[in-house]
Amino acid sequence: MFLKTIDFSKYSSIKIGPAVDVLMIEKEDEIPEDRYLIGGANNLLLSPTPPPLMMLSKNFDYCRIEGDMLEIGAATPTGKILSFARKNDLAGFEFVAKLPGTLGGMLAMNAGVKSHEIFPLLASIRIGNAWVPAKEIEHGYRYARLPGIATAACFPIRRGYDESLRRELLTLRNNQPREPSAGSAFKNPPGDYAGRLIEAVGLKGYRRGGMAWSDIHANFLVNLGGGTYDEAITLINLAKERVMERFGIPLEEEIKILSA
Ligand SMILES: Cc1cc2nc3c(=O)[nH]c(=O)nc-3n(C[C@H](O)[C@H](O)[C@H](O)COP(=O)(O)OP(=O)(O)OC[C@H]3O[C@@H](n4cnc5c(N)ncnc54)[C@H](O)[C@@H]3O)c2cc1C
């Protein structure tokens, strides 16, 4: 293992955070228990004083076919997974197009688009030295209770990459803001949409300093330039308060807020 300085104001998708030393985990290393693991930082908001961080190194960035199974390392970016699926005519991964992140982040978040999610595709996840069957891991809408750090996952191979499905799912995401963000800030409450609620309480397009609730999609907290952690937190709290006051609905963050 080794330390690498990562500037989160550049690395994270929302372009907020300090430059800190991150412990890079290599293949044979024992994974420390006192550090928070990050993937591609597409679903994170870092405070100026985050907890100690670690990240899986390039050793965990691979896709390989073994018999009738596909094994993917947890540090593999979604773009690489999609290219591999296209090249090898594999079905199931079309929805990861433009879903930024690594396999590890997708597993932890049970990431997905509409009814397509990562968990239904899985056979097992490698946690430490054991392969844990996916059906033994509790998961649901945008969460999974992984029993530790995932280093790889195995998928039964299904042939038939579907380019038209990829295109169809991409058009569903055409209304996503182009400014830096961490994706949807809140999970959709049962039977409703966080974006609809934020808009209904008058916060669509509402700005605080460099941060705003997007005027394109109200559940995206966007960085219009120079946005700070404090501004982001102010907007998150304001949305939660107003939605609770008006509708009695508790909004739950989808983005992970990392503060020491
Ligand atoms: C523009 C934009 C659009 C997005 N659209 C979508 C969407 O349509 N659907 C969707 O589901 N998400 C979406 N997201 C959110 C994000 O793409 C996903 O949550 C993605 O899976 C995050 O992956 P990551 O590697 O960046 O994880 P990170 O943001 O780095 O981490 C997220 C969580 O995963 C955990 N984690 C990461 N790696 C591992 C591992 N190896 N083992 C255990 N835990 C791990 C981290 O500890 C953290 O809790 C979007 C984000 C952006 C910026």
The ligand as an ORCA input file, in Angstrom:
! r2SCAN-3c Opt
* xyz 0 1
  C     -24.053     13.003    -13.260
  C     -24.322     11.818    -12.371
  C     -25.363     10.950    -12.682
  C     -25.641      9.848    -11.870
  N     -26.667      9.020    -12.217
  C     -26.928      7.933    -11.459
  C     -27.982      7.025    -11.819
  O     -28.666      7.189    -12.814
  N     -28.184      5.947    -11.021
  C     -27.437      5.713     -9.901
  O     -27.671      4.694     -9.234
  N     -26.442      6.557     -9.528
  C     -26.169      7.652    -10.285
  N     -25.173      8.507     -9.908
  C     -24.397      8.240     -8.679
  C     -23.117      7.407     -8.929
  O     -22.861      7.350    -10.309
  C     -23.277      5.978     -8.395
  O     -23.661      5.965     -7.039
  C     -21.964      5.184     -8.547
  O     -22.232      3.830     -8.322
  C     -20.886      5.685     -7.591
  O     -19.695      4.970     -7.834
  P     -18.293      5.513     -7.291
  O     -17.254      4.506     -7.652
  O     -18.056      6.889     -7.768
  O     -18.539      5.469     -5.716
  P     -18.173      6.577     -4.614
  O     -18.984      7.785     -4.858
  O     -16.699      6.745     -4.533
  O     -18.698      5.836     -3.290
  C     -20.071      5.608     -3.091
  C     -20.235      4.610     -1.935
  O     -19.727      3.340     -2.360
  C     -18.827      2.820     -1.394
  N     -17.836      1.994     -2.098
  C     -17.097      2.342     -3.186
  N     -16.333      1.300     -3.561
  C     -16.595      0.281     -2.697
  C     -16.106     -1.068     -2.559
  N     -15.175     -1.563     -3.386
  N     -16.586     -1.826     -1.543
  C     -17.513     -1.328     -0.682
  N     -18.016     -0.079     -0.759
  C     -17.563      0.722     -1.750
  C     -18.206      4.059     -0.755
  O     -17.688      3.741      0.527
  C     -19.445      4.983     -0.692
  O     -20.222      4.656      0.439
  C     -24.854      9.610    -10.713
  C     -23.792     10.470    -10.402
  C     -23.520     11.564    -11.214
  C     -22.376     12.473    -10.869
*
